[in-house]
Amino acid sequence: MPSGTGLQGAASIEQALTLLGEGKPAETRRIFEAILQSQPRHFDALHMLGVLEAQSGRIQEGIGLVLRALEVNPDHVEARRHVAI
């Protein structure tokens, strides 16, 4: 799969998004980072971690992660919008 999304990655992304919705950004960040350790080009983990970083005030780190996600999937409209390109 081009985005690096496997079944395990997809389940972890769902878990991370659930935790984020529960207001647990630290736990969410750990899941995204764990996914990226085994799948460094996992689009969803890169993209969503980038958004989380930016929302946490780490704007440059967030933009960098979203740009890495766009290297994996350059046509993703939402990710392009997050970096305004």
RACORRA-V386974 format. One line per field, one symbol per residue. ss: DSSP state (h for helix, s for strand, l for the rest). phi: phi as a letter, one per 30 degrees, with the letter a starting at -180 (. if undefined). psi: psi as a letter, one per 40 degrees, with the letter a starting at -180 (. if undefined). A space follows every 10 residues. Layout:
ss=???
phi=???
psi=???
//
This chain:
ss=llllllhhhh hhhhhhhhhh hlllhhhhhh hhhhhhhhll llhhhhhhhh hhhhhlllhh hhhhhhhhhh hhllllhhhh hhlll
phi=.ddidcdddd dddddddddd ddicdddded dddddddcbd cdeddddddd ddddddjcdd dddedddddd ddbdcddddd ddchb
psi=hdeehidddd dddddddddd defgdddddd ddddddddge fhdddddddd dddddeegdd dddddddddd ddgeehdddd ddef.
//
